Amino acid sequence: MKYLIAIIIFLAYLTLYMGDKNFEYVITGKLLIEKENSLLEIIEDSTRKIVYLPNNDESRRFESLIWLNDSFLVGNELIFDNGKLIKINLVKIEIQNFIIERIMTVKNYQFCGQVFPSYLGKKIFFSKHSQEFNFKNYSDIPVDFYIMNDKYEIIKEYENICTLWGFEINESPWSIDEKRLVYSFTNLYKNDTSQKSTGIYILDSETGEEERINEKGRDAVWSPIEDKIAYISNQDIVLYDLITKSKEIIYKNESFESIGNLHWTPDGKYLFFTSHKDFLNLKLFHSYDEKLLRISDFQLIKFDKLNIGNAHFSWK
């Protein structure tokens, strides 16, 4: 009986999402999707093109690339020694000719982590951690935050903000005034009182002061047009208003649904996210979908799907 129910649900899903192709929203801005084998897919004005990222070999690889502006990317250069990752540098890549410039070089067994330019590109956030000591597990590895100016000079450094395991920051962490950042931390060792408390945090990039705006949640992203932060909590999407200090569930998850990759569209009018469903925990009926939520009335709309899957992507 449960197989019959699963088939009915699956067919209903196909009917709903594979039918009408009249799109309300067409992709705007510049979208970069990291594919396998050093391939980058770039979507601009709904035109897709594939480019090959050179200089990837057994000794180094580039990944986690983010738009800096129309011509440049910033991201990670992974350095290997006999197949072992020994460090991660921060690099800038000119996309047209793939001219690579290292803007942060670290010692062996130090790793630049997440990197995100602000909306206007005047500041760049990046995290860094080290494994040069014999840490017991990821809960012992401290994460430091750094802020660069547009000349790639470090202007602020904040040590031991949290630990590596449980730390999460996503593209669009910056406020529109380029002064604050949002990130989340999950204390995976609930009995370890030395760990930072679980929650969503706002960091003042100029003073280092922090404010916890919620005790749970993940995938927090700042609106590119106003002081509102969207995040995922219990597989629902919540919108937090920093002016009124109020929050509202704007998308309620469907049965069997797990959502992720929350991201504002560049115009700030929609929220994009991915949806995975496992019907009755049967792998045969696993489905992947992409959804777009209109912020004006919190309604899902039809749009030309991006087909991101589980790939890393940057959208500006």
Secondary structure by P-SEA (a helix, b strand, c coil): caaaaaaaaaaaaaaacccccccccccccbbbbbbccbbbbbbcccbbbbbbbccccccccccccccccccbbbbbbbbbccccccbbbbbccccccccccccccccccccccbbbbcccccbbbbbbbbccccccccccbbbbbbbbccccccccccccccccccccccccccccccccccbbbbccccccccccccbbbbbcccccccccccccccbbbbbccccbbbbbcccbbbbbbcccccccccccccccccccccccccccccccbbbbbbccccccccccbbbbbbcccbbbbbcccccccccccccc
